[in-house]
């Protein structure tokens, strides 16, 4: 069951991220070559803009105008299997529902309107006022198909739907399918995690509420609408497949804010590390008394908190390379190979006020002496800072999930006067690459190029769970990275690109979908052939969900039904993407040139890239990535173009097949 669940998001997110062809990339099973990590840093001025702070989970929630209703059969008196429930329609403008199940061909659907009109639905059955289509979530061999029934002017109220089948379900404990219900109503729901302390043995909360989309100001989190939701619950699926149902409360005691404010919450304490799937179901009524049903779907990982920072004064010591080494006292409960670091160094200015000197980050390996923090001493001179010094907002994050493992508000740092005085007497007027990334290795050490290796190349990189997508005839001096039909974290993906690129002295990247985020991750944290390339644009991307996609969570539940797929990917959710972005510096973002696309909008028809995924996404979108979530703050936005969708098989052509854009990217690409 667990394999089936993890299998699914392949398709879901496969619609998500297609692409590439050419020379084979190393398998993740291969022994990776040792990676040389960068000593990431930035100026103190960036501390004040808050870009590197951890995101607020209340602002990373999922909006939903849909309901994924589980279909769980029970045996009827005549020996058949039957399921019956109400489809609650609270808008008279349009209603659609999609049937999603591998056994849907065996289902008989009988529908009764609130006024009592009965109708049969299915392939080849025409009903007045009903448009029947087939939609797909995913593509080609990684797709989920389902019939979609659309009612132009539905009667508001409870529509009774009965599903019968002569085929016995494989289990009566888990859903045999889902009905995806959507209607054009201003009343939607918003759900989010209460914190990112997603640790085993630690209390975790999930919060949800209704809001009026017509009154939404566009803020990160909409304002809650009171007196809409009457009942709420969450269905939680643990990594071992165990299902638990939890009531959500509006009593002020379940992470839900004040009592009776329309915001519902539930608390849980996971004991097992791994990936969790949750579905929130909310029932209520609109202000005019029409019944309402909405759901949201989520995935989130839970990790073991293996390291804790201790409040103990640290001492900085010079290493002779313009750097100061600081060890932070820490306690570990298990072996920790590597963590993701963030810390701000604050000092004192000439007026005696504390000022941010620099922030430092990167991937570090804890030792018996503590957690190493490396600071380039030239930042002290540039900021004209002196003692006392302290590190603030220190955090260590899990490398795979970016979940914060431990934080420390502040810790005093003792920098010997002889060191700080010597630094102060050094004149620094500009920020150098070495201050931002650490000392650059030699090209041979960094890349280990093969004997007689060719010159610099343009690497074409695909996306999540993808096949080939780039038309290689549009590019010159190119090679194609291949890790087809796989599910990788950004860090795993980045290291596969790095290892493949080691056979070339240098490379630039043109990437599709997740490949763009993985390439940015590579440039931020590791030395690679990217750092030895030349040209106008280091990394170019099309259709990359830098801020995540709703599909990563909304479609996770289908993994209970279909037996093929790549699995869920936390880095592609809104939450996971926000945590990842909190560690990406401005200097790395500035080397990314990105494009977004969406469907062509015409007045005489309903427009979309993918009619199925359109139910989850806010317009405009490319069938996988919403325009807003494809933006990279600090990157170079090369524009939004309509008439192009995320992959082939959608209403408009695949965005990677835009030969004009490809020619432009080829011309300006680094190599």
Buried (B, 14 or more C-beta within 10 A) or exposed (E): BBEBBBBBBBBBBBBBBBBBBBEEBBEBEEEEEEBBBBBBBBBBEBBEEEBBEBBEBBEBBBBBBBBBBBBBBEEEEEEBBBBEBBBBBBBBEBBBBBBBBBBBEEBBBBBBBBEEEEBEBBEEEEBEEBEBEEBBBBBBEBBBBBBBBBBEEBBBBBBBBBBBBEEEBEEEEBBBBBBBBBBEBBBBBBBBBBBBBBBBEEEBBBBBBBBBBEEBEEEEBBBBBEEBBEEBBBBBBBBEBEEEEBEBBBEBEBBBBEEEEBBBBBBBEBEEBBBBBBBBBBBBBBEEEBBBBBBBBBBBBBBBBBBBBEEEEBEBEBEEEBBBBBBBBBEEEEEBEBBBBBBBBBBBEEEEEBBBBBBBBBBBEBEEEBBBBBBBBBBBBBBBBBBEBBBBBBBBBBBBBBBBBBBBEEBBBBBBEEBBEBBBEEEBEEBEEBBBBBEBBEBEEBBEBEEEBEEBBBBBBBBBBBBBBBBBEBBEBBBBBBBBBBBBBBBBBBBBBBBBBBBBBBBBBBBBBBBBBBBBBBBBBBBBBBBBBEBEBBBBBBBBBBBBBBBBBBBBBBBBBBEBBBBBBBBBBBBBBBBBBBBBBBBBBEBBBBBBBBBBEEEEEEBBBBBBBBBBBBEBBBBBBBBEBBBBEBBBBBEBBBBBBBBBBBBBBBBBBBEEBBEBBBEEBBB
